[in-house]
């Protein structure tokens, strides 16, 4: 089974009565274990996602790991999110567009009228204290249940939250990755340093205000006999998204349609 098919099946399974009942029971347990500390975040997958304040993160994490009926003993992943200019409708996949999408869009230009209502700004920039978030994906192996926990960094200039390494040791490298790529600091982390980029790398490449081409490129200089760093020489460009066009071969009315065979002829 492919990953896409597997995720589709999981999402479909989340809507069955038994799954809905389990989710409702888990939500009730969470409300009792952490009253007033969690805010449920709506999503389309039927999974539980909660937001917690940065000041309550460690208290909530301990309760999620040790609470009866919760037992989220595994932190499967920690990832950063940059909500800079979240709400822009730039990712158009149903029709071709000249405006591009994501960080490749030409900022400051008026939206192309040919793009329809999707062009241009449909939401404000991230409000103070809501730009950077850290998302934790938790799993209870004993009870076979999952939970997504989100916390926003109160300071946009120097995003920082507490490290959960002391609660889930597996968060060690995940937090280092979020620090490296997003610049999010984790207070109390035992060894917070870059994980994926070069030691001398400046900036954080997953921030949405970081240029796609970067600032510096590296090459080997045969005359100097060593690797040199120099300003990037790639010309900035506007990216164009992949367009998903309608294909008659997958039309529901035609997929299982019977084929008429003229009389007197076999279909063999």
QUIGI-V414302 format. One record per residue. N is the residue number from 1. RES is the residue in one small letter. SS is DSSP state (alpha for helix, beta for strand, coil for the rest). PSI is psi in radians with two decimals (none if undefined). Layout:
n-><N;N>
res-><RES;RES>
ss-><SS;SS>
psi-><PSI;PSI>
//
This chain:
n-><1;2;3;4;5;6;7;8;9;10;11;12;13;14;15;16;17;18;19;20;21;22;23;24;25;26;27;28;29;30;31;32;33;34;35;36;37;38;39;40;41;42;43;44;45;46;47;48;49;50;51;52;53;54;55;56;57;58;59;60;61;62;63;64;65;66;67;68;69;70;71;72;73;74;75;76;77;78;79;80;81;82;83;84;85;86;87;88;89;90;91;92;93;94;95;96;97;98;99;100;101;102;103;104;105;106;107;108;109;110;111;112;113;114;115;116;117;118;119;120;121;122;123;124;125;126;127;128;129;130;131;132;133;134;135;136;137;138;139;140;141;142;143;144;145;146;147;148;149;150;151;152;153;154;155;156;157;158;159;160;161;162;163;164;165;166;167;168;169;170;171;172;173;174;175;176;177;178;179;180;181;182;183;184;185;186;187;188;189;190;191;192;193;194;195;196;197;198;199;200;201;202;203;204;205;206;207;208;209;210;211;212;213;214;215;216;217;218;219;220;221;222;223;224;225;226;227;228;229;230;231;232;233;234;235;236;237;238;239;240;241;242;243;244;245;246;247;248;249;250;251;252;253;254;255;256;257;258;259;260;261;262;263;264;265;266;267;268>
res-><x;x;x;x;x;x;x;x;x;x;x;x;x;x;x;x;x;x;x;x;x;x;x;x;x;x;x;x;x;x;x;x;x;x;x;x;x;x;x;x;x;x;x;x;x;x;x;x;x;x;x;x;x;x;x;x;x;x;x;x;x;x;x;x;x;x;x;x;x;x;x;x;x;x;x;x;x;x;x;x;x;x;x;x;x;x;x;x;x;x;x;x;x;x;x;x;x;x;x;x;x;x;x;x;x;x;x;x;x;x;x;x;x;x;x;x;x;x;x;x;x;x;x;x;x;x;x;x;x;x;x;x;x;x;x;x;x;x;x;x;x;x;x;x;x;x;x;x;x;x;x;x;x;x;x;x;x;x;x;x;x;x;x;x;x;x;x;x;x;x;x;x;x;x;x;x;x;x;x;x;x;x;x;x;x;x;x;x;x;x;x;x;x;x;x;x;x;x;x;x;x;x;x;x;x;x;x;x;x;x;x;x;x;x;x;x;x;x;x;x;x;x;x;x;x;x;x;x;x;x;x;x;x;x;x;x;x;x;x;x;x;x;x;x;x;x;x;x;x;x;x;x;x;x;x;x;x;x;x;x;x;x;x;x;x;x;x;x>
ss-><coil;coil;alpha;alpha;alpha;alpha;alpha;alpha;alpha;alpha;alpha;alpha;alpha;coil;coil;coil;alpha;alpha;alpha;alpha;alpha;alpha;alpha;alpha;alpha;alpha;alpha;alpha;alpha;alpha;alpha;alpha;alpha;coil;coil;coil;coil;beta;beta;beta;coil;coil;coil;coil;coil;coil;coil;coil;beta;beta;beta;beta;coil;alpha;alpha;alpha;alpha;alpha;alpha;alpha;alpha;alpha;alpha;alpha;alpha;alpha;coil;coil;coil;coil;coil;coil;coil;beta;beta;beta;beta;beta;beta;beta;beta;beta;coil;coil;coil;coil;coil;beta;coil;coil;coil;coil;coil;coil;coil;coil;coil;coil;coil;coil;coil;alpha;alpha;alpha;coil;coil;coil;coil;coil;coil;coil;coil;alpha;alpha;alpha;alpha;alpha;alpha;coil;coil;beta;coil;coil;coil;coil;coil;coil;coil;coil;coil;coil;beta;beta;beta;beta;beta;beta;beta;beta;beta;coil;coil;coil;coil;beta;beta;beta;beta;beta;beta;beta;beta;coil;coil;coil;coil;coil;coil;coil;beta;beta;beta;coil;coil;coil;coil;coil;coil;coil;coil;alpha;alpha;alpha;alpha;alpha;alpha;alpha;alpha;alpha;alpha;alpha;alpha;coil;coil;beta;beta;beta;coil;coil;coil;coil;coil;coil;coil;coil;coil;coil;coil;coil;coil;coil;coil;coil;coil;coil;coil;coil;coil;coil;coil;coil;coil;coil;coil;coil;beta;beta;beta;beta;beta;beta;coil;coil;coil;coil;beta;beta;beta;beta;beta;beta;coil;coil;coil;coil;coil;coil;coil;coil;coil;coil;coil;coil;coil;coil;coil;coil;alpha;alpha;alpha;coil;alpha;alpha;alpha;alpha;coil;coil;coil;coil;coil;coil;coil;coil;coil;coil;coil;coil;coil>
psi-><2.35;2.85;-0.69;-0.78;-0.66;-0.77;-0.63;-0.75;-0.71;-0.71;-0.68;-0.68;-0.47;-0.25;-0.02;2.70;-0.73;-0.73;-0.73;-0.70;-0.75;-0.72;-0.72;-0.70;-0.73;-0.71;-0.69;-0.70;-0.70;-0.68;-0.64;-0.63;-0.60;1.19;2.23;0.02;-0.31;2.47;2.11;2.38;2.19;2.55;2.92;0.04;-0.14;0.13;2.80;2.18;2.26;2.60;2.40;2.56;2.61;-0.63;-0.40;0.10;-0.92;-0.68;-0.75;-0.71;-0.72;-0.71;-0.66;-0.57;-0.70;-0.21;2.51;2.30;-0.07;-1.28;0.83;1.42;-0.14;2.25;1.85;-0.48;2.60;2.21;2.64;2.74;2.37;1.97;0.39;2.18;0.55;2.32;-0.02;2.29;1.31;-0.30;1.59;2.17;-0.13;-0.43;2.65;2.62;2.63;-0.08;-0.25;-2.90;2.95;-2.54;-0.15;-0.07;2.57;1.76;2.52;-0.20;2.56;2.51;2.56;2.13;-0.46;-0.29;-0.16;-2.80;-0.29;-0.31;2.64;-3.00;2.27;0.04;2.78;2.89;2.86;2.26;2.84;2.36;0.18;0.34;-0.92;2.37;2.71;2.30;2.26;2.27;1.98;2.60;2.43;1.89;-0.67;-0.65;0.01;1.03;2.72;2.77;2.50;2.23;2.30;2.42;2.36;2.52;2.15;-0.53;2.06;-0.53;-0.74;1.38;2.30;2.39;2.95;2.57;2.41;0.29;-0.62;-0.28;-0.80;1.89;-0.44;-0.24;-0.14;-1.14;-0.50;-0.75;-0.62;-0.66;-0.77;-0.63;-0.76;-0.83;-0.49;-0.25;0.35;2.21;2.50;1.85;2.26;0.02;2.38;-0.35;1.14;1.75;2.94;2.61;-0.66;-0.58;3.03;2.74;-0.63;0.21;2.41;2.24;-3.12;1.90;-0.28;0.00;2.49;-0.14;0.15;2.23;2.52;-0.63;-0.14;-3.07;-0.50;2.49;2.72;2.38;2.80;2.21;1.90;-0.49;-0.72;-0.30;0.49;2.97;2.36;2.66;2.40;2.81;2.52;2.45;0.06;2.28;2.30;2.54;2.74;2.20;2.63;2.19;2.78;2.34;2.24;1.87;2.69;2.38;2.07;-0.41;-0.40;0.31;2.26;-0.54;-0.29;-0.32;-0.82;0.37;2.44;2.63;2.16;2.27;2.14;2.56;2.49;-0.11;2.53;2.78;0.19;none>
//
